[in-house]
C-alpha cells in the first residue's frame, strides 16, 4: 500500500508542475504580432472557448463552470459583448437569468486563437522524432481517457 501512495504522490507532483510549465512554454511566449486583432485576457478566452463548445449558456452556469465569480463575470461579458464576440439574450423562462451566446465573430476569434496555439505546440513537438511523438501521443490519449473516466465517476 505504501508503494501506491508514493506513486500517487509522485504523479500529483509531476501533474502540478506540468500546468505552469505548459503555460510558460506554450502560452506565455506567444508574440503579440501572432495574436488576433482582438486581444483577450485569459479569462475571456476561457469564456469564448466554452461558449464555442456549448453555443449558449446561462451566465450563472458559465460562472460555475469557469470558477469565475458572478461579479467578475459581468465586466468580462461586457467587454466581450462590446467587441461583438458574444450576445446576451433574456431567458424567457426566468426573467432573472440571462443567456450568453457566442457570435460568428466570437467563433472566428476563437478559431484564430486555436490555430495560433496549435501551431505553437506543433513547432515544439517538431523537435521530437517519430517514436517519441508516437509515445507522447499514446500517453496523452491514455491520460485523457483516465481523466474522462475519473470525471464520470466523481460527477465532474
Buried (B, 14 or more C-beta within 10 A) or exposed (E): EEEEEEEEEEEEEEEEEEEEEEEEEEEEEBEEEEBBEBEBEEBBBBBBBBBBEEEEBBBEBBBEEBEBEEEEBEEBBEBBBEBEBBBEEEEEEEEEEBBBBBBEBBBEBBEBBEEBBEEBEEEEEEEEEEEEEEEEEEEEEEEEEEEEEEEEEEEE
